[in-house]
């Protein structure tokens, strides 16, 4: 057996067939049930010409269908491509073209978008539609999801697979159109999926993984709060299923804090994964106001965005028996490290213990000296993605070779503390240069969110005639409280250096973020620049 995700799932399904694999609304599938449904879908896809190396779009909300579909595609050595369900026609057309989609599985309500996106192109074959109450009609031949499954055999009679098979995750970061990160299954297993042993040493063989599932060594019940269009949610699914554990989903298009917290008790969730403050803040507010049984919950892990110190402190106060973990990583790098408990750097930024293959490099590709205070770029070597799909220029930009060794450099700036921890500073692409000084938005955002009246905040640059750029903050407040610039600046002076303090503020009803919880800096820049122009 190789480290192929479909192979591994099948082996675990044979070892623990009666374990509940998936709880999504009224749907509860055992490992055997999920395996059979994925087999049916896989056989139907084969009947429609989908095979090894083909790409099929997954244009879906969270639900059992996404889990079944990605497993079915891996069974036939094809690839499921995550398509953002908030995309409009031109953006979906970009995905069809850039990802070379042969087929698509989508919600009925998105059919008008598919019609627009695919106009003039070859028909998507197959186009599988999940009924959701919409009456939209497709311009091309389509089939309802359950009807497609009914046409396929539940037998597991597929060709052999390889650890070299591809897993592609489209990631957009905070700007630009998304890019497809290409992972080999085996590399992703060890770099992004914790080697089959969450919190422990990676397995030494696929057989050990199966034995662990039989014995229940790492078996967990996991609830990813993020949508499956986000790599962190997909990886949570696989980490869970590789333990023989139960994956719990909140169905539908949007994050619902009340429903999430209710599911913790209903499904006995032990681990919840979320994406930063955008998801943590509504959960905190709901915990303050509601009565929820959280006795089963042991871990809250944030991946894809770091929890600010003030929000983490609130969670720990409300749930003192729950371990709160900040995981640091990207779709390109996999798991880079974990926050060092309640230890912080001298500047109050979250610190992480690095994995063996993770370091911080200077411009020449040399590791920076611990304790030097020098700023460098976080980098990882070892098992890495092959690059970006159909984008050699971006691949060369992100994946670099120094002194004969290949590294991925996601673009995150950091320093290394004397004890070897890294202190994350922020994403270089959003760094603000004001009068020659560098300001990392994340640091100022964290300072702003430490204010008792500020809920969420984004920090961007706006033009300044003297300094080139100045720091501007866009945020919302509890009870829509109006704060003056002087008040905000006085608060920030206790947390960051003077040159980092916002020179302009905009208070909004809400702060826009991506469905994944990542910051929508384009929106914030538009808001801030409009205000700057109005007051020029």
Phi, psi and omega in degrees: 000138178259172176277065174254132189296325177292317176302314183294317178299315182299320180295321179289323177299323177289329182281324183227059188300331185266356174297144174286121181267330191210129173235110182223098185065232179279351183272125173230110181254136167283171176299322179292318179298311181298321179297315181294319179295321177295323176300316180300313180295321179300315180295322177296316180300319177298319180296340180260011174093008178274132182209200186306128176084353180282153182247133178234128181287139175246093188256070198223153166284171172295137180173172182298334183296322180297315181296315179298320185290315183292325176292317179301317181294320178294329179299327181255016176064024173264181186229129173272130183251119179290127180241122183301124183285357175262359179294145172266179187311306182299326180288321176293324177297319175303316181295318179302317182284308186294321182269359181054054182286127175270326181222177182209140170244123190217168174280149178303322184293343181267001182304317177301325178291319177296319179303314180292316185295325188260007181300127179083356179259169174299141179302144174285123183226112003271164168246106184255130190241131176265124181290132182220020179096350178281156177246021181297146183244133181279148175281351181227171181298135179218168178219143179288145189305307183294330176293322177297316179296323182295338181271354183253151178282146177272003181288146178260086185229052185263163177292162179295155184239181185219152171293349177276351179303151187265145169238118182246128176242123176274125182232134182254351186059223181250353179217159172077170178284152184293155179236146183269112179276122185261113176250139162287144180307314185295319179295317180296322180305315184273328186269323185249340187248022173060025173059025177081002183223082183307119179080356181240189178285143179299152180293158179259353178198156174302326180297323177295322177301314181295319180297319177299319179296318178300317183277347180072029184300315185241013186299130184225162169247113191243140179236104174278125180278335183283157175287157181290352172290352179257132182303325182299323180290318178299317182292325175301318179302311184289321176302316180296310185290338177280356173258353188080018184271182182256128175263127181247132181237143164269112182294154169108184191274344188224155178287127182236104185300320180298314182292320179302311183292326177294323181294332180303316179282316185299321185250008178055052181290132178257331182227128176245131175248140180217179182239089170064197186295330184302329177262328182291321184298312176299326178294318178298314181297321180289322177297325179293325188261341186248174179242103185235142176274107182250019187294336179278341188284127180249329187221135165242120183242129175257128178226144180093338175201144184273137173291133175290155184301321182292321180289318178300320180297322178294318178299314182295329178287318181286326183233071187296340181266002182259132176280128179254122184240130169261114176263141183245123179178173179221171177297332181276336188252339190074201184283116182265326182175176181236150177298146184274060179057229180264011176284142180224162174285173182294341179264004177082006179276149181295140180247152184228144168277131184277149169288170184299333185255014184246137177209185175238125186251149172274186184295338180269359180087016177261142177297137179281154186283127177303137178081359183281340184080357180292141179264133177220191181251132176297137181215154178226143174244191178088224181283112185233163172298160176288336182140197178264139182296124176058030182217076182296330181293312178295325178297315180294330180288324186262328182251115189238156176244124176237124177052043175080006182241135182270135181229152164255132181238092187295341180108012181265127178273146182201165169241167178244124179285166183299331181271006176097351176291151172258142176251115184286131180254321179151174182278124185298330183294339180252007181298137182259126177258108181240107181063029180090349177269141179266131178237124177267119185308321185301325181293318180288323177300320179294320177298317179298317183287351173282348176288132185298340182260354183262128181272302184218154185208147170232144183238131183221174177261141169233153183299145177221129185295334182267313187257003182086307175218154173228160183278127178236139182243135174241123184209165173242161187231158176290128181067020182054035181296137179270124178247141178276161177301319180299318179298314182295318180295320179298320177296313185294332180298336178280353187238329184222164179296158185303322183289347180268352186289137179302136175260354179211139176231149173226124179260125182239166178294318179221163174251124185283132173226162176293162176305332180284346185100352178289152184293141177262080185291331178299316177299314182297321179296319178297316179298312183293319181292325176299317180292320180299318179294319182296331183256008181289000000 
